[in-house]
Amino acid sequence: MRSPLVRFALSLVCSLFPLAAVHPVFAASVPTGFIDSIVVSGLSAPTAMALAPDGRVFIAEQGGTIRVVKAGVLMPTPFVTLTVDSSGERGAIGVAIDPLFDTNGFVYVHYTVPGVVGGAAHNRVSRFTASGDVAIGGSEFVLVDLDPLSSATNHNGGAIHFGPDGKLYIGVGENATGANAQTLTNRKGKVLRLNKDGSIPSDNPFFATATGVNRAIWALGLRNPFTFAFEAGTTRFYINDVGQNAWEEIDLGVAGSNYGWPTSEGVTTNPAFRSPLYVYGHGTGPMLGCAIAGGTFAHAGGSFPASFAGDYFFADLCGGWINRRTSTGVVSTFASGIPLPVDLFTAPDGALFYLARGNGATTGFLGKIAGPVGALVGIDATAAIVTQPITVTGYGIDLSSATGTGVDAIHVWAYPNPGSNQPPVFVGVATYGLTRSEIGTRYGARFAPSGYSISLRGLAPAPYLLVVYARSTVSGTFTPQTRKLTVRADPLMALDVPKAGTTVRQPFLVAGWAIDRAGTGTGVDGVTVQAIATVGGAQVSLGSATYGLARSDVAAAFGGAFLNSGYQMPVQGLAPGSWRFVVSAHSAVSGALQTKTVTVNVLASTSMFVDAPRRGATVTSGFTVSGWAVDTAAPSGTGVDAVHVWAYPAAGGAPVFIGANTVWVSRPDVGAIYGSAFTPSGFSIATAPLASGPWNLVVFARSTVTGTFNQATVVPIRVP
């Protein structure tokens, strides 16, 4: 058997390390031209990490906390804190990011659930939903609870990653019982494969031969697959299996494979088992170690030389090194002097990140190895889907420069629909020279004023490849850095009046505001209004609203460029009834229309009041009907050109026409209410004689706007 340090292959037993030790200031030994730096420190027994699409790094600490590193800063509040059994190699031992993280915010964690009284602990994989840099309370969704653990606290595995097929792969150790690895009756000593919701894919290799939860088995015969890695853009899958007394293995992940443990360790000729791609022995030295811990594939391009594309980096816990295995199988030491590395990943820009436990309780850190010296361009993390305006920031330096930052200009271009050969859009020249203290700390004080900033605005909605070019003062050439993002349309609009469900009298205003933040100015170049009758569906195009009115409230919310974003349109001449108004704003950026609708009850614009006779009055035959009538929708005059009076027998029968106005009377009281144009709105009509009995007088006013008698007032009277 191994010594305790070797037996607990991933050094997850805190008592093995001097807790009082202080993490020294150090730099890993890397090849000439590469740069090693510490991104964050102060981690407590880190075990695993995962990179989110927006650039954040999620780090599992053995004690149950998941930490977030954002823009090079360790967030003070953990993403989530779990109650775990952290004895031995147990605890929080794996973390993965959902491929659709930008839209669903899902983070997956592999951790050990403590046993209840009289029960055994077990490992679990759960999903949590992110809100910013923390998990939403109560969002835990358990994907799978694994088999109960024995009293042995080692060989738990831990790694969880999504494969190119979108399935979640889980590394599970054999819990210090080798026989577990060779049976399909439990999930220990295996690689498991699950759907994102925890269900088992029916195309798993042992789905038909295993039963129940064991159908999740994808490969078997493993001792302790603490880490593994998929190569981006391919199906290549390497499994790092921690060995026992002799060999550490890199195995090619193939569905249904049996890797031989405990029957074999290291290279085998047994045809029942898949032999490793590469093994290395135990001991001290650049090619020896005790526990393989961490693996990742180098990206094509990026900050590393093209010759690294497809190569595999792997680390050893005791050896403190990161080695490189080329696609042809040649192995060499790439970095050394790292205290207890446990995990690796390669960033989109090609940089190699490593996670190390350090030599104390809180001396864990995240390190980064950047490509060869020269011009370096960084783009700070942005969301994969953005709305404009968005500020893009980063830095640009040339380390070969003897003075200053080595860069004198930053140019930014956007290539729409990458791969489509559409012409690029020149975004502009960024503001350069902003202070980036972390760059000064990392590379030297003279590189601190190396930050840039530029606002993206006016791009049509589409996917883009953003290319930031830094011009070197040494060579005079531009060095690019790229970032993929999708610009979505971002029109905003409000319809303030009329309010939905209200009753309005003509004329009235349809008014609000409209902007498109993706554009320059307000981003909107016109607003039109249409009215649709809710009964019958008659449509009336009311035309273009007045646009460009000042809206200080909109400017306060979105910026001064959006001050003149108000619109309004007076509405008149509609028949009384229920109408749905459709207001459409035309984007000056995309040409698309955004709409708002409101349904209101429209009253006739004609108003009338009968002063005499009063309702219920007894009148002598040959009485006078007087009052006033207006149509406020009229562009001029009173809007009424005739008033007719009819008498309807209360007991039923044919109505009698008893008079019409012949002269208009001045009504200053009406002019005071509606305006002086409506002063000559009074009428006084001498009626024809009526027979004795009860009558209903109906007074009609004819509108000059509609040409119809669309206002009627009923006055009941009695003739003795």
C-alpha positions in Angstrom: 0.0 0.0 0.0 1.0 3.6 -0.4 2.0 6.0 2.4 -0.9 8.1 3.7 0.0 10.9 1.3 0.1 8.6 -1.7 -2.9 6.5 -0.7 -5.1 9.5 -0.4 -4.2 10.3 -3.9 -5.6 13.8 -4.1 -4.4 15.1 -0.8 -7.9 15.8 0.4 -6.9 15.0 4.0 -6.2 18.4 5.5 -4.2 16.9 8.4 -1.5 15.8 6.0 -0.5 19.5 5.5 0.9 22.0 8.0 -2.0 24.3 8.7 0.2 27.1 9.9 2.1 27.2 6.7 2.0 30.5 4.8 1.7 30.4 1.0 5.0 31.7 -0.4 5.3 34.2 -3.2 6.5 32.0 -6.0 6.4 31.6 -9.8 6.1 28.2 -11.4 8.9 27.3 -13.7 7.6 27.6 -17.3 9.2 27.5 -20.7 11.0 30.6 -22.0 8.5 33.2 -23.2 5.6 31.9 -21.2 4.3 33.9 -18.2 3.1 32.4 -14.9 0.9 34.4 -12.6 -1.4 34.0 -9.6 -5.0 35.0 -10.4 -6.4 34.7 -6.9 -5.2 33.2 -3.6 -6.7 32.5 -0.2 -8.7 29.4 -1.2 -9.4 26.8 1.3 -8.6 23.2 0.1 -9.8 23.6 -3.4 -10.6 20.5 -5.4 -12.0 21.3 -8.8 -13.0 24.2 -11.0 -15.0 25.1 -14.1 -15.0 28.0 -16.5 -18.3 29.8 -17.4 -18.8 31.2 -20.9 -18.7 34.8 -19.4 -15.2 34.2 -18.1 -16.1 33.5 -14.4 -14.4 30.6 -12.7 -16.3 28.5 -10.3 -14.1 26.7 -7.7 -15.1 23.9 -5.4 -13.6 24.0 -1.9 -13.5 20.6 -0.1 -15.4 22.0 2.9 -18.5 22.6 0.9 -18.2 26.1 -0.5 -18.3 27.0 -4.2 -16.4 30.2 -4.9 -16.5 32.5 -7.9 -13.6 34.3 -9.5 -14.8 37.3 -11.5 -12.5 39.5 -13.6 -9.6 38.3 -11.6 -11.2 38.9 -8.2 -12.4 36.2 -5.7 -15.9 37.2 -4.8 -16.3 37.5 -1.0 -19.7 35.7 -0.9 -19.6 32.0 -1.9 -21.9 30.9 -4.8 -23.3 28.3 -2.5 -22.3 26.7 0.8 -23.2 23.1 1.3 -23.3 20.8 4.3 -20.8 18.1 3.4 -18.8 15.2 4.9 -15.3 16.4 4.2 -13.4 13.6 5.9 -10.6 12.1 3.8 -11.2 12.7 0.1 -14.9 13.5 0.6 -16.5 16.9 0.4 -17.2 19.2 -2.6 -15.2 17.3 -5.2 -16.5 18.4 -8.6 -18.2 21.4 -10.4 -19.5 21.8 -14.0 -21.2 24.6 -16.0 -24.2 23.9 -18.2 -23.5 24.4 -21.9 -26.5 26.8 -22.0 -25.4 28.6 -18.9 -25.9 32.0 -20.5 -29.6 31.4 -20.7 -30.3 29.0 -17.8 -27.6 29.8 -15.2 -27.2 26.1 -14.2 -24.2 25.1 -12.2 -23.6 21.4 -11.2 -21.8 20.3 -8.0 -20.6 16.8 -7.0 -20.4 16.5 -3.2 -20.6 14.1 -0.3 -23.8 14.1 1.7 -23.2 13.3 5.4 -24.8 10.2 6.7 -27.7 10.5 9.1 -27.7 8.7 12.4 -27.2 5.0 11.7 -26.7 5.6 8.0 -23.9 5.9 5.6 -22.7 9.0 3.7 -23.1 9.1 0.0 -22.0 11.2 -3.0 -24.6 13.4 -4.8 -24.7 15.5 -8.0 -27.0 18.5 -7.8 -27.9 21.4 -10.0 -28.1 25.0 -8.8 -29.4 28.1 -10.6 -27.2 31.2 -10.6 -28.5 34.7 -10.0 -25.5 36.9 -10.5 -22.6 35.5 -8.5 -24.7 33.5 -6.0 -27.1 30.6 -6.3 -30.8 31.2 -5.9 -31.9 30.1 -2.5 -33.8 26.8 -2.7 -32.8 26.2 -6.3 -31.0 22.9 -5.7 -32.2 20.1 -7.9 -30.8 16.7 -7.1 -29.8 14.8 -10.3 -28.5 11.7 -8.7 -27.7 10.2 -5.3 -24.9 7.6 -5.6 -24.3 4.4 -3.7 -23.8 4.5 0.1 -20.1 4.8 1.0 -18.2 2.4 3.2 -16.1 3.5 6.2 -13.2 4.2 3.8 -13.0 7.9 3.0 -10.9 7.7 -0.1 -11.3 6.9 -3.8 -14.4 9.1 -4.4 -13.6 10.3 -7.9 -15.1 13.7 -8.4 -14.9 15.1 -11.9 -18.0 16.1 -13.7 -18.1 17.6 -17.2 -20.4 17.9 -20.1 -19.4 15.9 -23.2 -19.9 17.1 -26.8 -23.1 15.1 -26.8 -24.6 17.4 -24.2 -24.7 14.6 -21.6 -23.2 14.9 -18.1 -20.3 12.6 -17.3 -19.4 11.8 -13.7 -16.2 10.2 -12.4 -16.9 7.8 -9.4 -14.1 6.0 -7.4 -14.4 2.4 -6.2 -14.4 3.6 -2.5 -11.2 1.6 -1.7 -12.9 -1.7 -2.7 -11.4 -2.9 -6.0 -14.1 -5.4 -6.7 -16.6 -2.6 -7.1 -14.9 -1.5 -10.3 -15.7 -4.8 -12.1 -19.4 -5.2 -11.4 -22.5 -3.7 -13.0 -24.5 -4.0 -9.7 -23.1 -0.7 -8.3 -21.8 2.6 -9.7 -18.5 2.7 -8.0 -15.2 2.6 -10.0 -17.0 3.9 -13.1 -17.7 6.8 -15.4 -21.4 7.5 -15.4 -23.4 9.3 -18.2 -26.7 11.1 -17.5 -29.0 13.5 -19.2 -29.0 17.0 -17.8 -32.2 16.3 -15.8 -30.6 13.3 -14.1 -32.4 10.7 -16.2 -30.4 7.9 -17.9 -29.9 8.0 -21.7 -31.2 4.9 -23.3 -28.1 4.7 -25.6 -25.8 4.1 -22.6 -23.6 1.0 -23.4 -24.9 -1.1 -20.5 -28.5 0.1 -20.6 -29.7 -3.3 -21.7 -27.5 -5.4 -19.4 -27.5 -3.4 -16.2 -30.6 -2.6 -14.2 -32.2 0.4 -12.5 -29.8 3.2 -11.6 -26.8 1.1 -12.8 -27.8 1.7 -16.4 -26.0 5.1 -16.0 -22.7 3.2 -16.2 -20.7 4.3 -19.3 -17.3 2.7 -18.6 -16.0 0.5 -15.7 -12.7 -0.9 -14.3 -11.5 2.4 -12.8 -9.9 3.0 -9.5 -10.2 6.7 -8.9 -11.1 8.9 -11.9 -10.7 12.2 -10.1 -10.2 14.2 -13.2 -11.0 13.8 -16.9 -11.3 16.1 -20.0 -13.0 16.4 -23.3 -11.3 18.2 -26.2 -13.4 21.1 -27.5 -14.8 20.6 -31.0 -14.0 16.8 -31.0 -15.2 13.6 -29.3 -11.8 12.9 -27.8 -12.1 12.1 -24.1 -9.2 11.3 -21.7 -9.7 9.9 -18.2 -7.1 10.3 -15.5 -7.2 7.3 -13.3 -5.3 7.6 -10.0 -3.2 4.4 -9.5 -2.2 2.4 -6.5 1.4 1.2 -6.0 2.9 1.5 -9.5 1.3 3.5 -12.2 -0.8 6.6 -13.0 -2.9 6.3 -16.1 -4.3 8.4 -18.9 -7.1 6.3 -20.5 -8.9 7.0 -23.8 -12.6 7.3 -22.9 -14.6 4.9 -25.0 -18.2 3.9 -24.3 -18.5 0.4 -22.8 -14.8 0.1 -22.1 -13.3 -1.8 -19.1 -10.0 -0.4 -17.9 -9.0 -3.4 -15.9 -8.8 -2.3 -12.3 -8.2 -4.2 -9.9 -7.0 -7.0 -12.2 -4.6 -4.8 -14.0 -2.8 -1.5 -13.2 -0.9 0.3 -16.0 -0.3 -1.3 -19.4 -2.1 -4.5 -20.1 -2.2 -7.0 -22.9 -5.5 -8.6 -21.7 -7.9 -8.3 -24.6 -10.8 -7.9 -22.1 -9.4 -4.5 -21.0 -8.6 -1.3 -22.7 -4.9 -0.5 -22.1 -3.9 3.1 -21.1 -2.7 5.7 -23.7 0.1 6.7 -21.3 1.4 5.7 -17.9 4.0 7.1 -15.5 5.5 5.7 -12.4 5.8 6.7 -8.8 8.7 8.6 -7.3 10.4 12.0 -7.6 11.4 13.7 -10.7 10.0 15.5 -13.8 8.3 12.3 -15.1 7.3 10.7 -11.8 4.7 11.4 -9.1 2.0 9.9 -7.0 -1.4 11.0 -8.2 -2.6 12.3 -11.6 -4.8 15.3 -10.9 -6.0 17.6 -13.6 -6.2 17.4 -17.4 -7.0 19.7 -20.3 -6.5 19.9 -24.0 -4.6 22.9 -25.6 -6.7 25.0 -27.9 -5.8 25.7 -31.5 -4.6 29.3 -31.8 -4.9 31.7 -28.9 -1.9 32.8 -26.9 -0.1 29.5 -27.2 1.9 28.6 -30.3 -0.1 26.7 -33.0 2.2 23.7 -32.4 0.4 23.1 -29.1 -3.0 22.6 -30.7 -4.6 19.3 -29.5 -1.8 18.5 -27.0 -2.9 17.3 -23.6 -1.7 18.9 -20.3 -1.9 16.8 -17.1 -0.7 17.5 -13.6 0.6 15.4 -10.6 -0.3 16.2 -7.1 3.0 15.1 -5.4 5.2 16.0 -8.4 4.0 19.6 -8.5 4.4 19.6 -12.2 2.2 20.0 -15.4 3.4 17.8 -18.3 2.5 18.0 -21.9 1.7 15.0 -24.1 1.6 15.8 -27.8 -0.9 14.2 -30.2 2.0 11.9 -31.3 2.5 10.7 -27.8 5.7 12.6 -26.9 5.7 13.7 -23.2 7.7 16.5 -21.7 7.6 18.7 -18.6 5.8 22.0 -19.3 5.7 23.6 -15.8 7.0 22.7 -12.3 7.2 24.0 -8.8 3.4 24.1 -8.2 2.4 23.2 -4.7 -0.2 20.4 -4.9 -2.0 21.0 -8.2 -5.5 19.4 -8.4 -7.2 20.7 -11.6 -6.6 22.3 -15.0 -8.5 24.0 -17.8 -7.6 25.9 -21.0 -9.3 29.3 -21.5 -10.7 30.4 -24.9 -7.6 32.7 -25.4 -5.3 29.6 -25.0 -4.0 30.4 -21.5 -3.6 27.4 -19.2 -5.2 27.8 -15.7 -4.3 25.5 -12.8 -5.8 25.1 -9.4 -3.5 24.3 -6.5 -4.1 23.5 -2.8 -0.9 25.1 -1.5 0.7 24.0 1.7 -1.8 25.3 4.3 -5.4 25.6 5.3 -6.2 28.7 3.2 -3.2 28.7 0.8 -5.0 27.4 -2.2 -4.8 29.5 -5.4 -5.7 29.8 -9.0 -2.8 30.2 -11.3 -2.5 31.1 -15.0 0.2 30.4 -17.6 0.0 32.8 -20.5 1.6 32.4 -23.9 4.9 33.7 -25.1 5.9 37.3 -24.4 5.2 40.0 -27.0 2.0 41.8 -27.7 -0.8 40.7 -25.4 -4.5 41.8 -25.8 -7.2 41.0 -23.3 -10.9 41.4 -23.6 -12.8 41.5 -20.2 -15.6 39.0 -19.7 -18.9 39.9 -21.3 -22.2 38.0 -21.6 -22.5 35.9 -24.7 -25.8 37.7 -25.6 -25.7 41.5 -25.2 -27.9 44.5 -25.7 -26.5 47.8 -26.9 -25.0 50.0 -25.8 -22.4 47.8 -24.2 -19.0 48.9 -23.1 -16.2 46.6 -24.0 -13.0 46.9 -21.9 -9.7 45.1 -21.7 -6.0 45.8 -22.0 -3.2 45.8 -24.5 0.5 45.6 -23.9 3.7 44.6 -25.7 6.1 43.0 -23.2 9.0 43.4 -25.7 8.8 47.2 -25.4 11.6 48.8 -23.3 9.4 51.7 -22.3 5.7 52.4 -21.7 3.1 49.9 -22.3 4.3 49.1 -25.8 0.9 49.8 -27.4 -0.3 53.1 -28.8 -3.7 52.3 -30.3 -6.6 49.9 -30.0 -8.9 49.4 -33.0 -12.1 47.3 -32.8 -14.0 45.6 -35.6 -17.1 43.4 -35.6 -17.5 40.6 -38.1 -21.2 39.7 -38.5 -22.4 36.1 -38.7 -18.9 34.6 -38.4 -18.1 32.3 -41.3 -20.5 34.1 -43.6 -17.9 36.3 -45.3 -20.0 39.4 -44.7 -17.9 42.6 -44.6 -16.8 43.6 -41.1 -18.0 46.7 -39.3 -15.5 49.1 -37.9 -16.6 49.9 -34.4 -14.0 52.5 -33.7 -10.8 53.5 -32.0 -11.0 52.7 -28.3 -10.0 55.0 -25.5 -6.6 53.8 -24.4 -4.4 54.5 -21.4 -6.9 53.6 -18.6 -5.4 52.3 -15.4 -5.3 48.5 -15.0 -3.6 48.0 -11.7 -3.7 44.2 -11.9 -1.8 44.4 -15.2 0.8 46.6 -13.5 1.1 44.2 -10.6 1.4 41.2 -13.0 3.8 42.6 -15.6 5.4 45.7 -14.0 4.2 49.2 -13.0 4.8 50.7 -16.5 2.1 48.4 -17.9 -0.6 49.7 -15.6 -2.0 52.4 -18.0 -2.9 49.8 -20.6 -6.6 49.6 -20.3 -9.0 50.4 -23.1 -12.7 51.1 -23.3 -15.1 51.4 -26.2 -18.9 51.5 -26.5 -20.7 49.1 -28.9 -23.7 50.9 -30.4 -25.5 50.8 -33.8 -24.7 47.1 -34.7 -27.6 45.3 -36.3 -28.9 42.4 -34.2 -26.8 39.3 -35.2 -24.0 37.0 -34.0 -20.5 38.7 -34.2 -16.9 37.9 -33.9 -15.5 40.9 -32.1 -11.8 41.5 -32.9 -9.8 43.9 -30.8 -6.5 44.9 -32.4 -3.6 46.4 -30.4 -0.9 48.3 -32.3 2.6 47.7 -31.0 5.0 50.6 -30.7 7.8 48.1 -31.2 6.7 46.5 -34.5 4.1 48.8 -35.7 1.8 45.9 -36.3 -1.6 45.0 -34.9 -2.1 42.0 -32.7 -5.7 40.7 -32.5 -7.8 39.2 -29.8 -11.3 37.8 -30.4 -14.6 37.3 -28.5 -17.8 35.8 -29.8 -21.0 37.6 -28.8 -24.6 38.0 -30.1 -26.2 41.4 -30.3 -29.9 41.3 -29.8 -32.4 43.9 -30.6 -33.1 46.2 -27.7 -36.1 48.5 -28.6 -38.0 49.9 -25.7 -41.4 51.6 -25.8 -44.2 52.8 -23.6 -47.8 53.8 -24.4 -48.7 56.2 -21.6 -52.2 57.4 -22.6 -54.9 56.4 -23.0 -54.9 53.8 -20.3 -56.3 50.3 -21.1 -60.0 49.9 -20.4 -60.8 53.5 -19.9 -63.5 55.6 -21.6 -62.3 58.6 -23.5 -64.1 61.4 -25.4 -62.8 62.7 -28.6 -60.5 64.4 -29.3 -57.9 62.7 -27.0 -54.2 62.0 -27.2 -52.3 58.7 -27.9 -48.9 59.4 -26.4 -45.8 57.8 -25.0 -42.2 57.2 -25.9 -40.0 54.9 -28.0 -36.3 54.2 -28.2 -33.8 51.6 -29.6 -30.7 51.6 -27.4 -28.8 49.8 -30.2 -28.8 53.0 -32.3 -27.5 56.5 -32.3 -29.7 59.3 -31.1 -33.0 57.8 -29.9 -32.7 54.9 -32.4 -36.3 55.4 -33.6 -37.2 57.4 -36.7 -41.0 57.3 -36.8 -44.2 56.2 -34.9 -47.5 55.4 -36.6 -50.9 54.8 -35.1 -53.7 52.5 -36.3 -57.2 52.1 -34.8 -59.1 48.7 -35.1 -62.7 48.4 -34.1 -63.1 45.5 -31.7 -66.6 44.8 -33.1 -66.5 44.3 -36.9 -62.7 44.8 -37.2 -62.9 48.0 -39.2 -59.4 49.5 -39.5 -58.5 53.2 -39.6 -54.9 54.3 -40.3 -54.5 57.5 -38.2 -51.0 58.2 -39.8 -47.7 59.3 -38.3 -47.6 60.6 -34.7 -45.5 63.6 -33.9 -42.1 62.2 -32.7 -39.2 63.8 -31.0 -40.9 65.4 -28.1 -38.8 65.9 -25.0 -39.1 63.2 -22.3 -36.9 64.1 -19.4 -38.0 60.9 -17.5 -36.7 58.7 -20.4 -33.4 60.6 -20.5 -33.0 60.2 -16.8 -33.5 56.4 -17.1 -31.5 55.7 -20.3 -29.2 58.7 -20.9 -29.4 62.2 -22.5 -29.3 60.8 -26.0 -32.9 59.6 -25.5 -34.4 62.9 -24.4 -36.3 63.6 -27.6 -38.1 60.2 -27.7 -41.7 61.2 -26.9 -44.6 60.9 -29.4 -48.2 62.0 -29.4 -51.1 61.9 -31.8 -54.6 63.6 -31.4 -57.4 61.2 -32.2 -60.8 62.4 -33.4 -63.5 61.5 -35.9 -63.9 57.8 -34.8 -67.3 56.3 -34.4 -68.3 55.7 -30.8 -67.5 52.2 -29.6 -64.6 50.0 -28.4 -61.3 50.5 -30.3 -57.9 48.9 -30.1 -55.1 51.3 -30.9 -51.8 49.8 -32.3 -48.8 52.1 -32.0 -45.7 51.0 -34.0 -42.2 52.5 -33.6 -39.8 52.0 -36.5 -36.2 51.2 -35.4 -33.6 53.2 -37.3 -31.1 50.4 -36.5 -32.8 47.2 -37.6 -35.8 48.6 -39.5 -38.0 46.4 -37.4 -41.2 47.6 -35.8 -42.0 47.3 -32.1 -45.6 47.8 -31.1 -47.8 48.6 -28.2 -51.6 48.2 -28.1 -54.3 49.5 -25.9 -58.1 49.0 -26.0 -60.4 51.8 -24.8 -64.1 52.8 -25.2 -64.4 55.9 -27.4 -67.3 58.2 -26.9 -68.7 60.5 -29.5 -67.1 63.9 -29.5 -70.4 65.6 -29.6 -71.6 67.0 -26.3 -75.1 68.5 -25.7 -77.1 69.8 -22.8 -80.9 70.7 -22.7 -81.6 73.6 -20.3 -85.4 73.7 -20.9 -87.7 72.1 -20.4 -86.5 70.3 -17.4 -86.9 66.5 -17.1 -90.4 65.7 -15.9 -91.7 69.2 -16.4 -95.4 70.0 -17.3 -95.4 72.3 -20.3 -98.1 74.1 -22.3 -98.4 73.3 -25.9 -96.1 75.5 -28.0 -93.1 75.5 -25.6 -89.5 76.3 -26.3 -86.5 73.9 -26.2 -83.2 75.5 -25.4 -79.7 74.4 -24.6 -76.3 74.0 -26.3 -74.4 71.5 -28.5 -70.8 71.1 -29.6 -68.5 68.6 -31.3 -65.0 69.1 -29.8 -63.4 67.1 -32.6 -64.1 69.9 -35.0 -61.0 71.7 -36.3 -62.9 75.0 -36.4 -66.3 76.4 -35.3 -68.6 74.7 -32.8 -68.7 71.4 -34.7 -72.5 71.3 -34.8 -74.6 72.8 -37.6 -78.1 71.6 -36.8 -80.3 70.6 -33.8 -83.6 68.7 -34.4 -86.3 68.0 -31.8 -88.7 65.0 -32.0 -91.4 64.0 -29.6 -92.1 60.3 -28.9 -95.4 59.4 -27.3 -94.6 57.8 -23.9 -97.4 55.3 -24.5 -96.0 54.3 -27.9 -96.8 55.4 -31.4 -95.2 57.4 -34.2 -92.8 60.2 -33.3 -93.6 63.9 -34.2 -91.1 66.3 -35.5 -91.7 69.5 -33.6 -88.8 71.8 -34.6 -85.3 72.7 -35.6 -82.9 75.5 -34.6 -82.9 78.6 -36.8 -80.4 80.8 -35.1 -77.4 80.1 -32.8 -77.2 81.8 -29.4 -74.1 83.0 -27.7 -73.2 80.8 -24.7 -70.2 82.3 -22.9 -70.4 79.6 -20.2 -69.8 76.9 -22.8 -66.9 79.0 -24.4 -65.3 79.2 -20.9 -65.3 75.4 -20.7 -64.3 74.4 -24.3 -62.8 77.5 -25.7 -64.0 80.6 -27.4 -64.6 78.9 -30.7 -67.5 77.1 -29.0 -69.3 80.2 -27.6 -71.9 80.4 -30.4 -73.3 77.0 -29.5 -76.6 77.8 -28.0 -79.9 76.8 -29.5 -83.6 78.0 -28.8 -86.3 76.1 -30.7 -90.1 77.1 -30.6 -91.9 73.8 -31.0 -95.1 72.8 -32.7 -98.2 72.1 -30.6 -98.5 68.6 -29.0 -101.5 66.7 -27.9 -102.1 66.3 -24.2 -100.3 63.4 -22.5 -96.8 62.2 -21.6 -94.0 62.6 -24.2 -90.3 61.9 -24.5 -88.5 64.8 -26.2 -85.4 63.6 -28.2 -83.0 66.3 -29.1 -80.5 65.5 -31.9 -77.3 67.4 -32.8 -75.6 66.9 -36.2 -71.8 66.9 -36.2 -69.9 68.7 -38.9 -67.1 66.2 -38.3 -69.0 63.1 -39.1 -72.0 64.5 -40.9 -74.3 62.4 -38.7 -76.8 63.0 -35.9 -74.7 61.2 -33.4 -75.7 62.8 -30.1 -79.2 62.5 -28.6 -80.6 63.7 -25.3 -83.9 62.5 -24.0 -86.2 64.7 -21.9 -89.5 63.3 -20.5 -92.3 65.9 -20.3 -96.1 66.1 -19.9 -98.6 68.3 -21.9 -101.8 69.0 -19.9 
